[in-house]
Amino acid sequence: MKESRSSHENASILDSLGFILRKFLFSILAVGPIPNHIAFIMDGNRRYSKKHKLVANSGHRAGFTALMSMLKYCYELGVTYVTVYAFSIDNFKRSPEEVESLMELMQEKIEGLIKEESIVNRYGVRVHFAGDLTLLRESVRLAAERAMIATAGNSNGVLSICVAYTSTNEIVHAVQQACEEKGDGLKTHKPNGCSNCCLNGQTPNRDEDQGKKRLIGIVDIEKHLYMGIAPDPDILIRTSGESRLSNFLLWQSAHCILYSPSVLWPEIGLRHLVWAIINFQRHYSYLEKKKKQM
């Protein structure tokens, strides 16, 4: 009993010391610009399991622990938006056993976000699920909807969790929604197959003002994107040393820093986040200049 109490006290002391050291480090980083939005591709959970000879699901559980640490660091630093690529539409092609296991783990962790002591409630963060949620198992989809409702009042930040997501699916969905919003005129086609209203093109045989009203522009598409809730990311971090975006935030990542540490996702640590932010600060002026040229 005494040993248990002593271990708990030691852990509390170490946590307090770690917080103080992080606060000091973050105060130094805060001298420069702090990213408003950081996105993560959590790559390497399965390889972590193989590397340490663990059952497959253990790697994903270790990955969730790493995610909680990253979220804590981001919110302590003052990052407002964090986005994670949790489950791609392509992941449904994995074995039924693995998909089922991931769905169960996802539901368990989503339900944990609703608890009062969860990290999102501790830091006042709103949870948003981005993707085609209709593809999810009903129990997972309902858990996601409950989490969004339960955290809707949190206003200090936004955690976007991309599930059943790919960027191409997001863009196609947004274009379809924009076309429906513009009305039936967009669906009218000439016999030769040419639409009376073209994407970012000219409107043949129409009054110019009428054509402009029916033109689909960038703004029309962006307001229907799954990720319309957040600004474009400043930093995109993908672990495992991979530099591929893997169909993630293709529309939003034109002017962001891509950082690819060689560690597997469960191995990511504070030093990797700090290095990504330092790299962002080094290129900040250039990135801002490019954004203004758009």
SVG drawing of the C-alpha trace seen along z (x, -y; Angstrom):
<svg xmlns="http://www.w3.org/2000/svg" viewBox="-34 -41 48 52">
<polyline fill="none" stroke="black" stroke-width="0.4" points="0.0,0.0 2.8,-2.4 4.7,-1.5 1.7,-2.2 1.2,-5.6 4.8,-6.4 4.8,-5.5 1.7,-7.7 3.4,-10.6 6.5,-10.2 4.4,-10.1 2.6,-13.3 6.0,-15.0 7.3,-14.0 4.1,-15.2 4.4,-18.6 8.0,-18.9 7.3,-18.0 4.6,-20.6 6.9,-23.3 9.6,-22.4 7.1,-22.4 5.8,-25.8 9.3,-27.2 10.0,-25.7 6.7,-26.9 7.3,-30.4 10.5,-30.5 8.7,-29.1 5.9,-31.7 8.4,-34.5 7.9,-33.4 4.7,-32.7 2.7,-29.8 0.8,-27.6 -2.9,-28.0 -3.6,-24.5 -1.5,-21.3 -2.6,-18.1 -1.3,-14.6 -1.1,-11.5 -0.7,-8.8 1.4,-6.3 3.1,-3.3 0.8,-1.7 0.8,1.8 4.6,1.6 5.0,0.7 3.1,3.9 5.4,6.0 8.5,4.3 7.7,5.0 6.0,8.4 2.6,7.3 -0.8,8.2 -2.0,6.0 -4.5,4.0 -1.8,3.1 -0.1,0.8 -3.3,-1.2 -3.8,-1.5 -0.2,-2.7 -1.0,-5.1 -4.0,-6.5 -1.8,-7.2 0.7,-9.1 -2.2,-11.1 -3.3,-12.1 0.2,-13.4 0.3,-15.3 -3.0,-16.9 -1.9,-17.9 1.3,-19.5 -0.6,-21.4 -3.2,-22.8 -0.6,-23.8 1.2,-25.6 -1.9,-27.4 -2.6,-25.7 -6.3,-26.2 -7.0,-23.6 -5.7,-20.0 -6.7,-17.5 -5.9,-13.8 -6.2,-11.2 -7.8,-8.4 -9.3,-6.1 -9.3,-6.4 -12.0,-5.1 -9.2,-2.9 -8.8,-1.3 -12.1,0.6 -10.2,2.7 -8.2,4.3 -9.3,7.7 -12.8,7.8 -11.2,8.8 -8.9,5.8 -11.6,3.4 -14.0,4.8 -11.2,4.5 -10.5,0.9 -14.3,0.0 -14.5,1.4 -11.5,-0.5 -12.7,-3.7 -16.1,-3.4 -14.4,-2.9 -12.1,-5.9 -14.9,-8.2 -17.1,-7.4 -14.1,-8.3 -14.1,-11.8 -17.5,-12.4 -16.4,-11.9 -16.1,-15.0 -12.4,-14.3 -11.4,-13.7 -8.7,-15.8 -11.1,-17.7 -13.3,-18.8 -10.2,-19.6 -9.0,-22.1 -12.4,-23.2 -12.0,-21.6 -14.9,-20.9 -14.8,-17.6 -15.6,-17.4 -15.7,-14.3 -14.9,-14.8 -15.7,-12.3 -18.5,-10.2 -19.9,-9.0 -22.6,-7.0 -19.8,-4.4 -19.2,-3.7 -20.8,-1.0 -24.0,-2.5 -22.8,-2.3 -19.6,-4.2 -21.5,-6.8 -23.9,-7.4 -21.0,-7.6 -19.3,-10.2 -22.6,-12.2 -22.9,-12.1 -19.4,-13.3 -20.0,-16.3 -23.1,-17.2 -21.6,-16.8 -18.6,-19.1 -20.4,-21.6 -20.3,-24.2 -16.5,-24.0 -14.9,-27.0 -11.1,-27.0 -10.2,-24.9 -11.3,-22.3 -10.2,-18.7 -11.1,-17.3 -11.0,-13.6 -11.0,-12.4 -12.8,-9.0 -14.1,-7.3 -12.3,-10.1 -10.3,-10.8 -9.6,-14.1 -11.0,-13.1 -14.2,-12.0 -14.4,-15.3 -13.9,-17.4 -16.4,-15.4 -19.0,-15.7 -18.4,-19.5 -18.8,-20.0 -22.0,-17.9 -23.4,-20.0 -22.4,-23.2 -24.2,-22.2 -27.3,-21.3 -27.2,-24.6 -27.0,-26.5 -30.1,-24.9 -31.4,-22.8 -29.8,-25.1 -26.5,-23.4 -28.0,-20.0 -29.3,-21.2 -27.1,-19.9 -27.2,-20.7 -27.6,-17.8 -23.8,-17.9 -23.1,-17.2 -22.0,-20.7 -23.4,-22.0 -25.2,-25.4 -23.1,-26.3 -19.4,-25.2 -17.0,-25.0 -14.9,-28.1 -15.7,-28.5 -17.9,-30.6 -21.7,-30.3 -22.7,-29.9 -25.8,-31.6 -26.7,-33.1 -27.0,-36.5 -23.7,-37.4 -25.2,-38.2 -27.3,-35.0 -24.1,-33.0 -22.2,-34.5 -24.9,-33.5 -24.7,-29.9 -20.9,-29.7 -19.3,-27.3 -16.4,-29.0 -13.8,-28.2 -15.9,-29.7 -18.9,-27.6 -16.8,-24.4 -14.9,-25.3 -18.0,-26.0 -19.2,-22.4 -15.9,-20.7 -15.9,-18.3 -13.0,-20.3 -14.7,-23.7 -14.8,-24.1 -11.0,-24.7 -8.5,-27.0 -5.9,-25.4 -3.1,-23.6 0.2,-25.4 2.0,-22.2 1.3,-18.6 3.2,-15.9 3.4,-12.4 5.4,-9.8 7.3,-6.8 9.5,-9.0 6.8,-9.0 6.3,-12.2 3.2,-11.0 -0.1,-12.8 -2.1,-9.6 -5.2,-11.5 -5.4,-13.7 -6.2,-17.4 -5.1,-17.8 -7.3,-20.8 -6.1,-22.5 -2.3,-21.8 -1.0,-24.0 0.9,-26.3 1.9,-24.3 5.1,-22.8 5.3,-19.0 7.4,-17.3 8.2,-13.5 10.0,-12.2 11.3,-8.7 9.7,-7.5 6.5,-5.3 3.4,-7.1 3.4,-5.5 7.0,-6.7 6.4,-10.4 7.4,-12.7 7.6,-16.4 10.9,-16.9 9.4,-16.1 6.6,-18.6 9.1,-21.3 11.2,-20.7 8.2,-21.0 7.3,-24.3 10.8,-25.6 10.8,-24.7 7.5,-26.4 8.8,-29.6 11.9,-29.6 9.7,-29.5 6.8,-31.6 7.6,-34.9 7.8,-33.0 4.6,-31.0 2.7,-34.2 4.0,-35.9 2.8,-33.0 -0.6,-33.1 -1.0,-36.8 -0.3,-36.1 -3.2,-33.7"/>
</svg>
